[in-house]
Amino acid sequence: MNFSQQLIAFNTIMVKEYLRFIRIWVQTIIPPVITMALYFVIFGQLIGSQIGDIDGYRYMDYIVPGLILMAVITNSYSNVVSSFFSAKFQKNIEEMIISPLPNYIILAGYISGGVARGVTVGITVTVVSMFFSDFQIHSLGITLAVFVLTSILFSIAGLINAAYARSFDDITIIPTFVLTPLTYLGGIFYSIKMLPVFCQTFSMANPIMYMINAFRYGLLGVSDIDVTTALVIIVAFIIILFTLALSLLNKGVGIKP
């Protein structure tokens, strides 16, 4: 296939993935927005009013970046893992695999769908957060970079989960037992400076912590870690996971008998 044909194929997959979640926006966009709004009310206003400032910011303002990014992470991941596994279950993915379409185009198409949903939900949650917080964006470039890179990373992770999954139950194991704990322990509701030294060291092994702190720096200008280091780690994870996902597609893991 030439470049023009590959571009058409990529656009087709991307549009298909976009329409897949936007057609049922009441189920894909509204629920995470309502959930995040409840976080803002319960943790930000009710509990946050009893907690002092962190790094010079109200508790509500401090947790906003983490809650926005949590919505991005969850929706980017869930969109791809459910879409790719459904394609496996219905045998649709086999048609793509045996076609002249390069596997990296298939991978990029699914990633684009996850990014589209993650960014859409993230922007919507950001708009809702403005009713609770009056934060100003400290660095638009870093904010957008972390926004998109995080969405890409977890879209790839969702595809890897779907590739190994053998049943619909398998696609909930990683989100439940890995993704959710790492997200909640990633510094959304607290600064790691508040933890004992041992726990601070343990937290440094959590990749989500780097994403949340980099995003918090982009919005508020404060971070528990060096932002450059955080961006490098995010990009490194993307490269590693993309390579793994492409290898799985090339080998037909979870697809070929």
Secondary structure, 3 states (H helix, E strand, C coil): CCHHHHHHHHHHHHHHHHHHHHCCHHHHCHHHHHHHHHHHHHHHHHHHHHCCCECCECHHHHHHHHHHHHHHHHHHHHHHHHHHHHHHHCCCHHHHHCCCCCHHHHHHHHHHHHHHHHHHHHHHHHHHHCCCCCCCCCCHHHHHHHHHHHHHHHHHHHHHHHHHCCCHHHHHHHHHHHHHHHHHCCCCCCCHHHCCHHHHHHHCCCHHHHHHHHHHHHHHCCCCCCHHHHHHHHHHHHHHHHHHHHHHHHHCCCCCC
